[in-house]
Amino acid sequence: MRASTPASATSSGVATLAAHPPAPGRALRGRRRARPHAIARAALAILAVVALAAVAAPWVAPHSPLKQEIRQRLTPPAWLPGGSAAHLLGTDQLGRDLLSRLIFGARISLLVAVLAVGLAGTVGTGLGLVAGFYGGWADRALSRLADIQLAFPLTLLVITLIAMLGPSLTNLVVALGVGGWAAYFRMTRAQVLSLREAEYVLAARCLGVPDRLIAIRHVLPNAVAPLIVLASFSMAQVIILESALSFLGLGVQPPTPTWGGMLADSRDYLAIAWWLAAFPGLALMLTVLAINVVGDWLRDALDPRLVV
């Protein structure tokens, strides 16, 4: 026979609950974390503008980035004396429109970043999943290979690969992808090692689910959050590396416009045409800063351990 609960105890419990309401649930906290703060919203807006301009470059650029007008060379921005409304940000030493070259340069930077991070992420995540889930000799061999690569300076490795393959857009993507896979491998392997003995994985094994399906359908989706954050920070690093390599003449070759190439072209004209370096440098700084801010927001939103 069930024991009855005294009315005084019930009223006491209700009073206690009213005085101390429960804390917001995990779902509510997750929604609050997922909301971008003001700085993150500004960063997202900057990235949206850069991405849209890059995708729609042939339609939004006022001029061809390769068109030369020698009579208009080194024209200052439109708001300065001697400027022209036809060239809002001025022209370079060959009379090419600076705004158009910035827009098409964004296309190259984002394309290289997306392809290189995609290549590195795909290779590193796949190998990390295999190594962490199955272990054995493959895990030991791949881990040592990743350790060796991580001990080698990334910039020097990429420069070496491009010097061997030759400077081009394809070789630049391959070199940056090969140089970045080890970080994704290490993170994926660590996540898989912490998840492969989870209860839902053991339950799936007891039900006879093949290991391949367990790894892809159950383990990988639960390990992807930190990989998204790593990819966002990697994109910023790749954009900086691409610009540095283009500055050194090892990236995408002229006459294709790149931000790093524009900075290199401006070296001999800094004293008389500051805008040649200022606007590409500003575009590079704002894009990388916006990506890093979005990466910080994603890290806070996807990692509940960072929320007090």
ChimeraX commands (.cxc) that place a marker at each C-alpha (Angstrom):
marker #1 position 0.00,0.00,0.00 radius 0.5
marker #1 position 1.43,3.42,-1.07 radius 0.5
marker #1 position 2.23,5.75,1.82 radius 0.5
marker #1 position 0.39,9.11,1.76 radius 0.5
marker #1 position 2.29,12.38,1.72 radius 0.5
marker #1 position 1.40,14.86,4.47 radius 0.5
marker #1 position -0.24,18.07,3.22 radius 0.5
marker #1 position 2.24,20.16,5.17 radius 0.5
marker #1 position 5.13,18.51,3.38 radius 0.5
marker #1 position 3.52,19.09,0.00 radius 0.5
marker #1 position 2.83,22.76,0.69 radius 0.5
marker #1 position 6.35,23.13,2.02 radius 0.5
marker #1 position 7.80,21.65,-1.18 radius 0.5
marker #1 position 5.67,23.92,-3.36 radius 0.5
marker #1 position 6.78,26.95,-1.36 radius 0.5
marker #1 position 10.40,25.91,-1.74 radius 0.5
marker #1 position 10.04,25.51,-5.51 radius 0.5
marker #1 position 8.33,28.90,-5.76 radius 0.5
marker #1 position 11.09,30.57,-3.78 radius 0.5
marker #1 position 13.86,28.83,-5.74 radius 0.5
marker #1 position 12.72,28.27,-9.33 radius 0.5
marker #1 position 14.79,25.83,-11.41 radius 0.5
marker #1 position 17.61,27.13,-13.51 radius 0.5
marker #1 position 17.04,27.50,-17.26 radius 0.5
marker #1 position 17.32,24.19,-19.10 radius 0.5
marker #1 position 20.20,23.12,-21.24 radius 0.5
marker #1 position 18.25,23.81,-24.42 radius 0.5
marker #1 position 17.63,27.42,-23.37 radius 0.5
marker #1 position 21.29,27.91,-22.53 radius 0.5
marker #1 position 22.22,26.41,-25.88 radius 0.5
marker #1 position 19.95,28.85,-27.71 radius 0.5
marker #1 position 21.48,31.77,-25.81 radius 0.5
marker #1 position 25.00,30.61,-26.70 radius 0.5
marker #1 position 24.06,30.21,-30.33 radius 0.5
marker #1 position 22.89,33.81,-30.62 radius 0.5
marker #1 position 25.71,35.94,-32.05 radius 0.5
marker #1 position 26.64,38.99,-29.97 radius 0.5
marker #1 position 26.98,42.43,-31.52 radius 0.5
marker #1 position 30.64,42.01,-32.51 radius 0.5
marker #1 position 29.95,38.59,-34.01 radius 0.5
marker #1 position 27.03,40.01,-35.98 radius 0.5
marker #1 position 29.28,42.74,-37.36 radius 0.5
marker #1 position 31.89,40.12,-38.29 radius 0.5
marker #1 position 29.24,37.99,-40.00 radius 0.5
marker #1 position 28.07,41.05,-41.93 radius 0.5
marker #1 position 31.63,41.76,-43.12 radius 0.5
marker #1 position 32.10,38.16,-44.24 radius 0.5
marker #1 position 28.74,38.21,-46.01 radius 0.5
marker #1 position 29.71,41.35,-47.94 radius 0.5
marker #1 position 33.13,39.92,-48.88 radius 0.5
marker #1 position 31.63,36.57,-49.93 radius 0.5
marker #1 position 28.84,38.14,-51.98 radius 0.5
marker #1 position 31.28,40.50,-53.68 radius 0.5
marker #1 position 33.59,37.59,-54.49 radius 0.5
marker #1 position 30.80,35.43,-55.92 radius 0.5
marker #1 position 29.24,38.29,-57.91 radius 0.5
marker #1 position 32.56,39.88,-58.92 radius 0.5
marker #1 position 31.90,39.92,-62.69 radius 0.5
marker #1 position 28.64,41.81,-62.09 radius 0.5
marker #1 position 29.51,44.16,-59.20 radius 0.5
marker #1 position 33.04,45.21,-60.22 radius 0.5
marker #1 position 32.85,48.54,-62.07 radius 0.5
marker #1 position 35.72,47.67,-64.44 radius 0.5
marker #1 position 37.70,44.70,-65.64 radius 0.5
marker #1 position 40.54,44.03,-63.17 radius 0.5
marker #1 position 42.95,43.67,-66.11 radius 0.5
marker #1 position 41.95,46.77,-68.08 radius 0.5
marker #1 position 44.83,49.25,-68.27 radius 0.5
marker #1 position 44.39,53.00,-68.73 radius 0.5
marker #1 position 47.88,54.44,-68.69 radius 0.5
marker #1 position 46.56,58.01,-68.81 radius 0.5
marker #1 position 44.70,57.30,-65.55 radius 0.5
marker #1 position 47.64,55.70,-63.73 radius 0.5
marker #1 position 48.01,56.44,-60.00 radius 0.5
marker #1 position 44.70,58.30,-59.86 radius 0.5
marker #1 position 43.89,58.94,-56.17 radius 0.5
marker #1 position 40.59,57.89,-54.55 radius 0.5
marker #1 position 37.50,59.81,-55.66 radius 0.5
marker #1 position 37.27,61.93,-52.48 radius 0.5
marker #1 position 40.82,63.30,-52.83 radius 0.5
marker #1 position 41.92,66.16,-55.11 radius 0.5
marker #1 position 42.55,64.77,-58.57 radius 0.5
marker #1 position 40.32,61.77,-57.95 radius 0.5
marker #1 position 37.71,60.46,-60.35 radius 0.5
marker #1 position 34.20,59.15,-59.70 radius 0.5
marker #1 position 34.90,56.46,-62.29 radius 0.5
marker #1 position 37.56,54.98,-59.95 radius 0.5
marker #1 position 36.26,55.19,-56.39 radius 0.5
marker #1 position 39.41,53.81,-54.77 radius 0.5
marker #1 position 41.82,55.10,-57.39 radius 0.5
marker #1 position 44.02,53.24,-59.85 radius 0.5
marker #1 position 47.37,51.49,-59.70 radius 0.5
marker #1 position 50.63,52.09,-61.57 radius 0.5
marker #1 position 49.14,50.64,-64.77 radius 0.5
marker #1 position 45.87,52.51,-64.58 radius 0.5
marker #1 position 43.86,49.47,-63.41 radius 0.5
marker #1 position 40.83,50.12,-61.21 radius 0.5
marker #1 position 41.72,49.34,-57.59 radius 0.5
marker #1 position 38.18,48.55,-56.41 radius 0.5
marker #1 position 37.70,46.01,-59.20 radius 0.5
marker #1 position 41.01,44.34,-58.38 radius 0.5
marker #1 position 40.10,44.21,-54.69 radius 0.5
marker #1 position 36.80,42.49,-55.49 radius 0.5
marker #1 position 38.41,39.92,-57.79 radius 0.5
marker #1 position 41.24,39.48,-55.27 radius 0.5
marker #1 position 38.66,38.53,-52.64 radius 0.5
marker #1 position 37.50,35.81,-55.01 radius 0.5
marker #1 position 40.98,34.28,-55.13 radius 0.5
marker #1 position 41.55,34.51,-51.37 radius 0.5
marker #1 position 38.22,32.91,-50.46 radius 0.5
marker #1 position 38.51,30.26,-53.16 radius 0.5
marker #1 position 41.97,29.21,-52.00 radius 0.5
marker #1 position 40.86,29.22,-48.36 radius 0.5
marker #1 position 37.74,27.11,-48.96 radius 0.5
marker #1 position 39.49,24.58,-51.20 radius 0.5
marker #1 position 42.62,24.24,-49.05 radius 0.5
marker #1 position 40.68,23.93,-45.78 radius 0.5
marker #1 position 38.27,21.49,-47.44 radius 0.5
marker #1 position 41.16,19.34,-48.67 radius 0.5
marker #1 position 43.01,19.41,-45.34 radius 0.5
marker #1 position 39.81,18.80,-43.36 radius 0.5
marker #1 position 38.67,15.90,-45.52 radius 0.5
marker #1 position 42.02,14.10,-45.47 radius 0.5
marker #1 position 42.80,14.81,-41.81 radius 0.5
marker #1 position 39.30,13.97,-40.53 radius 0.5
marker #1 position 39.12,10.74,-42.52 radius 0.5
marker #1 position 42.53,9.53,-41.35 radius 0.5
marker #1 position 41.84,10.62,-37.76 radius 0.5
marker #1 position 38.55,8.74,-37.74 radius 0.5
marker #1 position 40.23,5.55,-38.95 radius 0.5
marker #1 position 43.19,5.88,-36.56 radius 0.5
marker #1 position 41.11,6.71,-33.50 radius 0.5
marker #1 position 38.37,4.15,-34.06 radius 0.5
marker #1 position 40.44,1.14,-35.11 radius 0.5
marker #1 position 43.81,1.86,-33.46 radius 0.5
marker #1 position 46.63,-0.61,-34.12 radius 0.5
marker #1 position 49.56,-0.12,-36.46 radius 0.5
marker #1 position 47.70,2.36,-38.65 radius 0.5
marker #1 position 47.11,4.62,-35.64 radius 0.5
marker #1 position 50.75,4.47,-34.61 radius 0.5
marker #1 position 52.06,5.13,-38.14 radius 0.5
marker #1 position 49.67,8.01,-38.86 radius 0.5
marker #1 position 50.28,9.58,-35.45 radius 0.5
marker #1 position 54.03,9.58,-35.97 radius 0.5
marker #1 position 53.60,11.06,-39.46 radius 0.5
marker #1 position 51.39,13.81,-38.06 radius 0.5
marker #1 position 53.90,14.52,-35.28 radius 0.5
marker #1 position 56.69,14.89,-37.85 radius 0.5
marker #1 position 54.66,17.29,-39.98 radius 0.5
marker #1 position 53.51,19.38,-37.01 radius 0.5
marker #1 position 57.14,19.74,-35.96 radius 0.5
marker #1 position 57.95,21.22,-39.38 radius 0.5
marker #1 position 57.15,24.95,-39.82 radius 0.5
marker #1 position 54.00,25.25,-41.93 radius 0.5
marker #1 position 55.18,28.26,-43.96 radius 0.5
marker #1 position 58.49,26.61,-44.82 radius 0.5
marker #1 position 56.71,23.38,-45.78 radius 0.5
marker #1 position 54.29,25.19,-48.09 radius 0.5
marker #1 position 57.09,27.22,-49.71 radius 0.5
marker #1 position 59.07,24.00,-50.27 radius 0.5
marker #1 position 56.11,22.25,-51.88 radius 0.5
marker #1 position 55.34,25.20,-54.17 radius 0.5
marker #1 position 59.00,25.49,-55.15 radius 0.5
marker #1 position 58.86,21.80,-56.15 radius 0.5
marker #1 position 55.46,21.94,-57.91 radius 0.5
marker #1 position 55.63,25.44,-59.36 radius 0.5
marker #1 position 53.49,28.49,-58.53 radius 0.5
marker #1 position 49.83,28.16,-59.63 radius 0.5
marker #1 position 46.38,28.21,-58.10 radius 0.5
marker #1 position 46.08,24.40,-58.10 radius 0.5
marker #1 position 49.54,23.83,-56.62 radius 0.5
marker #1 position 48.88,26.50,-53.97 radius 0.5
marker #1 position 45.69,24.73,-52.87 radius 0.5
marker #1 position 47.45,21.34,-52.81 radius 0.5
marker #1 position 50.41,22.69,-50.82 radius 0.5
marker #1 position 48.19,24.40,-48.24 radius 0.5
marker #1 position 45.96,21.33,-47.97 radius 0.5
marker #1 position 48.89,18.97,-47.50 radius 0.5
marker #1 position 50.36,21.34,-44.93 radius 0.5
marker #1 position 47.17,21.49,-42.87 radius 0.5
marker #1 position 45.85,17.93,-42.63 radius 0.5
marker #1 position 47.79,17.01,-39.46 radius 0.5
marker #1 position 45.86,19.42,-37.20 radius 0.5
marker #1 position 42.53,17.90,-38.28 radius 0.5
marker #1 position 43.95,14.41,-37.82 radius 0.5
marker #1 position 45.05,15.07,-34.25 radius 0.5
marker #1 position 41.77,16.69,-33.23 radius 0.5
marker #1 position 39.59,14.04,-34.88 radius 0.5
marker #1 position 41.63,11.22,-33.38 radius 0.5
marker #1 position 41.37,12.72,-29.88 radius 0.5
marker #1 position 37.60,13.16,-30.22 radius 0.5
marker #1 position 37.10,9.62,-31.53 radius 0.5
marker #1 position 39.21,8.11,-28.73 radius 0.5
marker #1 position 36.95,9.79,-26.18 radius 0.5
marker #1 position 33.76,8.63,-27.94 radius 0.5
marker #1 position 34.43,5.10,-29.14 radius 0.5
marker #1 position 33.67,3.57,-25.72 radius 0.5
marker #1 position 30.52,5.62,-25.19 radius 0.5
marker #1 position 27.35,3.76,-24.24 radius 0.5
marker #1 position 25.57,4.42,-27.53 radius 0.5
marker #1 position 28.58,3.04,-29.44 radius 0.5
marker #1 position 28.64,-0.11,-27.30 radius 0.5
marker #1 position 24.89,-0.48,-27.75 radius 0.5
marker #1 position 25.23,-0.22,-31.53 radius 0.5
marker #1 position 27.92,-2.90,-31.48 radius 0.5
marker #1 position 25.69,-5.18,-29.42 radius 0.5
marker #1 position 22.97,-4.72,-32.05 radius 0.5
marker #1 position 25.38,-5.89,-34.73 radius 0.5
marker #1 position 25.89,-2.57,-36.50 radius 0.5
marker #1 position 29.09,-2.71,-38.61 radius 0.5
marker #1 position 32.03,-0.71,-37.31 radius 0.5
marker #1 position 32.13,1.40,-40.47 radius 0.5
marker #1 position 28.56,2.58,-39.96 radius 0.5
marker #1 position 29.13,3.18,-36.25 radius 0.5
marker #1 position 32.15,5.37,-37.02 radius 0.5
marker #1 position 30.38,7.39,-39.73 radius 0.5
marker #1 position 26.84,7.65,-38.33 radius 0.5
marker #1 position 27.40,7.75,-34.57 radius 0.5
marker #1 position 30.97,8.79,-33.74 radius 0.5
marker #1 position 31.80,11.34,-36.45 radius 0.5
marker #1 position 28.66,13.55,-35.99 radius 0.5
marker #1 position 29.47,13.89,-32.29 radius 0.5
marker #1 position 33.08,14.85,-33.03 radius 0.5
marker #1 position 32.39,17.47,-35.68 radius 0.5
marker #1 position 31.79,20.56,-33.48 radius 0.5
marker #1 position 35.47,21.27,-32.62 radius 0.5
marker #1 position 36.39,20.56,-36.24 radius 0.5
marker #1 position 34.07,23.36,-37.39 radius 0.5
marker #1 position 35.84,25.78,-35.04 radius 0.5
marker #1 position 39.25,24.58,-36.25 radius 0.5
marker #1 position 38.17,25.08,-39.87 radius 0.5
marker #1 position 37.14,28.68,-39.21 radius 0.5
marker #1 position 40.51,29.57,-37.70 radius 0.5
marker #1 position 42.31,27.62,-40.44 radius 0.5
marker #1 position 40.60,29.74,-43.10 radius 0.5
marker #1 position 42.05,32.89,-41.58 radius 0.5
marker #1 position 45.50,31.31,-41.48 radius 0.5
marker #1 position 45.23,30.15,-45.10 radius 0.5
marker #1 position 44.17,33.62,-46.32 radius 0.5
marker #1 position 47.21,35.15,-44.60 radius 0.5
marker #1 position 49.52,32.48,-46.04 radius 0.5
marker #1 position 48.07,32.88,-49.53 radius 0.5
marker #1 position 48.62,36.64,-49.37 radius 0.5
marker #1 position 52.17,36.19,-48.08 radius 0.5
marker #1 position 53.01,33.71,-50.83 radius 0.5
marker #1 position 51.50,35.98,-53.49 radius 0.5
marker #1 position 53.55,38.85,-52.05 radius 0.5
marker #1 position 56.67,36.71,-52.51 radius 0.5
marker #1 position 55.68,35.69,-56.03 radius 0.5
marker #1 position 54.94,32.06,-55.08 radius 0.5
marker #1 position 51.16,32.23,-55.17 radius 0.5
marker #1 position 48.69,32.87,-57.99 radius 0.5
marker #1 position 50.66,34.51,-60.79 radius 0.5
marker #1 position 50.00,37.89,-62.45 radius 0.5
marker #1 position 47.97,39.29,-64.05 radius 0.5
marker #1 position 45.38,37.54,-61.84 radius 0.5
marker #1 position 44.65,40.02,-59.01 radius 0.5
marker #1 position 45.36,38.90,-55.45 radius 0.5
marker #1 position 45.58,40.94,-52.27 radius 0.5
marker #1 position 49.15,39.80,-51.64 radius 0.5
marker #1 position 50.15,40.59,-55.22 radius 0.5
marker #1 position 48.61,44.05,-54.94 radius 0.5
marker #1 position 50.62,44.69,-51.78 radius 0.5
marker #1 position 53.78,43.57,-53.58 radius 0.5
marker #1 position 53.06,45.91,-56.51 radius 0.5
marker #1 position 52.64,48.84,-54.13 radius 0.5
marker #1 position 56.14,48.68,-52.64 radius 0.5
marker #1 position 57.69,51.13,-55.10 radius 0.5
marker #1 position 54.85,53.64,-54.82 radius 0.5
marker #1 position 54.21,53.96,-51.07 radius 0.5
marker #1 position 55.49,57.53,-50.93 radius 0.5
marker #1 position 53.29,58.84,-53.75 radius 0.5
marker #1 position 50.31,56.44,-53.83 radius 0.5
marker #1 position 49.52,55.20,-50.32 radius 0.5
marker #1 position 46.15,53.80,-51.40 radius 0.5
marker #1 position 47.83,51.01,-53.35 radius 0.5
marker #1 position 48.86,49.38,-50.07 radius 0.5
marker #1 position 46.21,50.76,-47.71 radius 0.5
marker #1 position 43.10,49.28,-49.31 radius 0.5
marker #1 position 44.40,45.73,-49.96 radius 0.5
marker #1 position 45.89,45.70,-46.45 radius 0.5
marker #1 position 42.61,46.91,-44.95 radius 0.5
marker #1 position 40.62,44.29,-46.87 radius 0.5
marker #1 position 42.97,41.55,-45.70 radius 0.5
marker #1 position 42.90,42.74,-42.08 radius 0.5
marker #1 position 39.09,43.06,-41.90 radius 0.5
marker #1 position 38.50,39.67,-43.51 radius 0.5
marker #1 position 40.91,37.80,-41.26 radius 0.5
marker #1 position 39.67,39.64,-38.16 radius 0.5
marker #1 position 36.05,38.86,-39.03 radius 0.5
marker #1 position 36.83,35.16,-39.53 radius 0.5
marker #1 position 38.62,35.01,-36.16 radius 0.5
marker #1 position 35.71,36.72,-34.38 radius 0.5
marker #1 position 33.24,34.29,-35.95 radius 0.5
marker #1 position 35.52,31.43,-34.90 radius 0.5
marker #1 position 35.50,32.65,-31.30 radius 0.5
marker #1 position 31.70,32.85,-31.37 radius 0.5
marker #1 position 31.41,29.33,-32.84 radius 0.5
marker #1 position 33.75,27.99,-30.15 radius 0.5
marker #1 position 31.61,29.51,-27.40 radius 0.5
marker #1 position 28.38,28.32,-29.03 radius 0.5
marker #1 position 29.50,24.76,-29.71 radius 0.5
marker #1 position 31.46,24.05,-26.51 radius 0.5
marker #1 position 29.16,24.09,-23.44 radius 0.5
marker #1 position 32.13,23.68,-21.10 radius 0.5
marker #1 position 33.10,27.31,-21.78 radius 0.5
marker #1 position 29.79,28.61,-20.37 radius 0.5
marker #1 position 29.66,29.25,-16.63 radius 0.5
marker link #1:1,2 radius 0.2
marker link #1:2,3 radius 0.2
marker link #1:3,4 radius 0.2
marker link #1:4,5 radius 0.2
marker link #1:5,6 radius 0.2
marker link #1:6,7 radius 0.2
marker link #1:7,8 radius 0.2
marker link #1:8,9 radius 0.2
marker link #1:9,10 radius 0.2
marker link #1:10,11 radius 0.2
marker link #1:11,12 radius 0.2
marker link #1:12,13 radius 0.2
marker link #1:13,14 radius 0.2
marker link #1:14,15 radius 0.2
marker link #1:15,16 radius 0.2
marker link #1:16,17 radius 0.2
marker link #1:17,18 radius 0.2
marker link #1:18,19 radius 0.2
marker link #1:19,20 radius 0.2
marker link #1:20,21 radius 0.2
marker link #1:21,22 radius 0.2
marker link #1:22,23 radius 0.2
marker link #1:23,24 radius 0.2
marker link #1:24,25 radius 0.2
marker link #1:25,26 radius 0.2
marker link #1:26,27 radius 0.2
marker link #1:27,28 radius 0.2
marker link #1:28,29 radius 0.2
marker link #1:29,30 radius 0.2
marker link #1:30,31 radius 0.2
marker link #1:31,32 radius 0.2
marker link #1:32,33 radius 0.2
marker link #1:33,34 radius 0.2
marker link #1:34,35 radius 0.2
marker link #1:35,36 radius 0.2
marker link #1:36,37 radius 0.2
marker link #1:37,38 radius 0.2
marker link #1:38,39 radius 0.2
marker link #1:39,40 radius 0.2
marker link #1:40,41 radius 0.2
marker link #1:41,42 radius 0.2
marker link #1:42,43 radius 0.2
marker link #1:43,44 radius 0.2
marker link #1:44,45 radius 0.2
marker link #1:45,46 radius 0.2
marker link #1:46,47 radius 0.2
marker link #1:47,48 radius 0.2
marker link #1:48,49 radius 0.2
marker link #1:49,50 radius 0.2
marker link #1:50,51 radius 0.2
marker link #1:51,52 radius 0.2
marker link #1:52,53 radius 0.2
marker link #1:53,54 radius 0.2
marker link #1:54,55 radius 0.2
marker link #1:55,56 radius 0.2
marker link #1:56,57 radius 0.2
marker link #1:57,58 radius 0.2
marker link #1:58,59 radius 0.2
marker link #1:59,60 radius 0.2
marker link #1:60,61 radius 0.2
marker link #1:61,62 radius 0.2
marker link #1:62,63 radius 0.2
marker link #1:63,64 radius 0.2
marker link #1:64,65 radius 0.2
marker link #1:65,66 radius 0.2
marker link #1:66,67 radius 0.2
marker link #1:67,68 radius 0.2
marker link #1:68,69 radius 0.2
marker link #1:69,70 radius 0.2
marker link #1:70,71 radius 0.2
marker link #1:71,72 radius 0.2
marker link #1:72,73 radius 0.2
marker link #1:73,74 radius 0.2
marker link #1:74,75 radius 0.2
marker link #1:75,76 radius 0.2
marker link #1:76,77 radius 0.2
marker link #1:77,78 radius 0.2
marker link #1:78,79 radius 0.2
marker link #1:79,80 radius 0.2
marker link #1:80,81 radius 0.2
marker link #1:81,82 radius 0.2
marker link #1:82,83 radius 0.2
marker link #1:83,84 radius 0.2
marker link #1:84,85 radius 0.2
marker link #1:85,86 radius 0.2
marker link #1:86,87 radius 0.2
marker link #1:87,88 radius 0.2
marker link #1:88,89 radius 0.2
marker link #1:89,90 radius 0.2
marker link #1:90,91 radius 0.2
marker link #1:91,92 radius 0.2
marker link #1:92,93 radius 0.2
marker link #1:93,94 radius 0.2
marker link #1:94,95 radius 0.2
marker link #1:95,96 radius 0.2
marker link #1:96,97 radius 0.2
marker link #1:97,98 radius 0.2
marker link #1:98,99 radius 0.2
marker link #1:99,100 radius 0.2
marker link #1:100,101 radius 0.2
marker link #1:101,102 radius 0.2
marker link #1:102,103 radius 0.2
marker link #1:103,104 radius 0.2
marker link #1:104,105 radius 0.2
marker link #1:105,106 radius 0.2
marker link #1:106,107 radius 0.2
marker link #1:107,108 radius 0.2
marker link #1:108,109 radius 0.2
marker link #1:109,110 radius 0.2
marker link #1:110,111 radius 0.2
marker link #1:111,112 radius 0.2
marker link #1:112,113 radius 0.2
marker link #1:113,114 radius 0.2
marker link #1:114,115 radius 0.2
marker link #1:115,116 radius 0.2
marker link #1:116,117 radius 0.2
marker link #1:117,118 radius 0.2
marker link #1:118,119 radius 0.2
marker link #1:119,120 radius 0.2
marker link #1:120,121 radius 0.2
marker link #1:121,122 radius 0.2
marker link #1:122,123 radius 0.2
marker link #1:123,124 radius 0.2
marker link #1:124,125 radius 0.2
marker link #1:125,126 radius 0.2
marker link #1:126,127 radius 0.2
marker link #1:127,128 radius 0.2
marker link #1:128,129 radius 0.2
marker link #1:129,130 radius 0.2
marker link #1:130,131 radius 0.2
marker link #1:131,132 radius 0.2
marker link #1:132,133 radius 0.2
marker link #1:133,134 radius 0.2
marker link #1:134,135 radius 0.2
marker link #1:135,136 radius 0.2
marker link #1:136,137 radius 0.2
marker link #1:137,138 radius 0.2
marker link #1:138,139 radius 0.2
marker link #1:139,140 radius 0.2
marker link #1:140,141 radius 0.2
marker link #1:141,142 radius 0.2
marker link #1:142,143 radius 0.2
marker link #1:143,144 radius 0.2
marker link #1:144,145 radius 0.2
marker link #1:145,146 radius 0.2
marker link #1:146,147 radius 0.2
marker link #1:147,148 radius 0.2
marker link #1:148,149 radius 0.2
marker link #1:149,150 radius 0.2
marker link #1:150,151 radius 0.2
marker link #1:151,152 radius 0.2
marker link #1:152,153 radius 0.2
marker link #1:153,154 radius 0.2
marker link #1:154,155 radius 0.2
marker link #1:155,156 radius 0.2
marker link #1:156,157 radius 0.2
marker link #1:157,158 radius 0.2
marker link #1:158,159 radius 0.2
marker link #1:159,160 radius 0.2
marker link #1:160,161 radius 0.2
marker link #1:161,162 radius 0.2
marker link #1:162,163 radius 0.2
marker link #1:163,164 radius 0.2
marker link #1:164,165 radius 0.2
marker link #1:165,166 radius 0.2
marker link #1:166,167 radius 0.2
marker link #1:167,168 radius 0.2
marker link #1:168,169 radius 0.2
marker link #1:169,170 radius 0.2
marker link #1:170,171 radius 0.2
marker link #1:171,172 radius 0.2
marker link #1:172,173 radius 0.2
marker link #1:173,174 radius 0.2
marker link #1:174,175 radius 0.2
marker link #1:175,176 radius 0.2
marker link #1:176,177 radius 0.2
marker link #1:177,178 radius 0.2
marker link #1:178,179 radius 0.2
marker link #1:179,180 radius 0.2
marker link #1:180,181 radius 0.2
marker link #1:181,182 radius 0.2
marker link #1:182,183 radius 0.2
marker link #1:183,184 radius 0.2
marker link #1:184,185 radius 0.2
marker link #1:185,186 radius 0.2
marker link #1:186,187 radius 0.2
marker link #1:187,188 radius 0.2
marker link #1:188,189 radius 0.2
marker link #1:189,190 radius 0.2
marker link #1:190,191 radius 0.2
marker link #1:191,192 radius 0.2
marker link #1:192,193 radius 0.2
marker link #1:193,194 radius 0.2
marker link #1:194,195 radius 0.2
marker link #1:195,196 radius 0.2
marker link #1:196,197 radius 0.2
marker link #1:197,198 radius 0.2
marker link #1:198,199 radius 0.2
marker link #1:199,200 radius 0.2
marker link #1:200,201 radius 0.2
marker link #1:201,202 radius 0.2
marker link #1:202,203 radius 0.2
marker link #1:203,204 radius 0.2
marker link #1:204,205 radius 0.2
marker link #1:205,206 radius 0.2
marker link #1:206,207 radius 0.2
marker link #1:207,208 radius 0.2
marker link #1:208,209 radius 0.2
marker link #1:209,210 radius 0.2
marker link #1:210,211 radius 0.2
marker link #1:211,212 radius 0.2
marker link #1:212,213 radius 0.2
marker link #1:213,214 radius 0.2
marker link #1:214,215 radius 0.2
marker link #1:215,216 radius 0.2
marker link #1:216,217 radius 0.2
marker link #1:217,218 radius 0.2
marker link #1:218,219 radius 0.2
marker link #1:219,220 radius 0.2
marker link #1:220,221 radius 0.2
marker link #1:221,222 radius 0.2
marker link #1:222,223 radius 0.2
marker link #1:223,224 radius 0.2
marker link #1:224,225 radius 0.2
marker link #1:225,226 radius 0.2
marker link #1:226,227 radius 0.2
marker link #1:227,228 radius 0.2
marker link #1:228,229 radius 0.2
marker link #1:229,230 radius 0.2
marker link #1:230,231 radius 0.2
marker link #1:231,232 radius 0.2
marker link #1:232,233 radius 0.2
marker link #1:233,234 radius 0.2
marker link #1:234,235 radius 0.2
marker link #1:235,236 radius 0.2
marker link #1:236,237 radius 0.2
marker link #1:237,238 radius 0.2
marker link #1:238,239 radius 0.2
marker link #1:239,240 radius 0.2
marker link #1:240,241 radius 0.2
marker link #1:241,242 radius 0.2
marker link #1:242,243 radius 0.2
marker link #1:243,244 radius 0.2
marker link #1:244,245 radius 0.2
marker link #1:245,246 radius 0.2
marker link #1:246,247 radius 0.2
marker link #1:247,248 radius 0.2
marker link #1:248,249 radius 0.2
marker link #1:249,250 radius 0.2
marker link #1:250,251 radius 0.2
marker link #1:251,252 radius 0.2
marker link #1:252,253 radius 0.2
marker link #1:253,254 radius 0.2
marker link #1:254,255 radius 0.2
marker link #1:255,256 radius 0.2
marker link #1:256,257 radius 0.2
marker link #1:257,258 radius 0.2
marker link #1:258,259 radius 0.2
marker link #1:259,260 radius 0.2
marker link #1:260,261 radius 0.2
marker link #1:261,262 radius 0.2
marker link #1:262,263 radius 0.2
marker link #1:263,264 radius 0.2
marker link #1:264,265 radius 0.2
marker link #1:265,266 radius 0.2
marker link #1:266,267 radius 0.2
marker link #1:267,268 radius 0.2
marker link #1:268,269 radius 0.2
marker link #1:269,270 radius 0.2
marker link #1:270,271 radius 0.2
marker link #1:271,272 radius 0.2
marker link #1:272,273 radius 0.2
marker link #1:273,274 radius 0.2
marker link #1:274,275 radius 0.2
marker link #1:275,276 radius 0.2
marker link #1:276,277 radius 0.2
marker link #1:277,278 radius 0.2
marker link #1:278,279 radius 0.2
marker link #1:279,280 radius 0.2
marker link #1:280,281 radius 0.2
marker link #1:281,282 radius 0.2
marker link #1:282,283 radius 0.2
marker link #1:283,284 radius 0.2
marker link #1:284,285 radius 0.2
marker link #1:285,286 radius 0.2
marker link #1:286,287 radius 0.2
marker link #1:287,288 radius 0.2
marker link #1:288,289 radius 0.2
marker link #1:289,290 radius 0.2
marker link #1:290,291 radius 0.2
marker link #1:291,292 radius 0.2
marker link #1:292,293 radius 0.2
marker link #1:293,294 radius 0.2
marker link #1:294,295 radius 0.2
marker link #1:295,296 radius 0.2
marker link #1:296,297 radius 0.2
marker link #1:297,298 radius 0.2
marker link #1:298,299 radius 0.2
marker link #1:299,300 radius 0.2
marker link #1:300,301 radius 0.2
marker link #1:301,302 radius 0.2
marker link #1:302,303 radius 0.2
marker link #1:303,304 radius 0.2
marker link #1:304,305 radius 0.2
marker link #1:305,306 radius 0.2
marker link #1:306,307 radius 0.2
marker link #1:307,308 radius 0.2
view
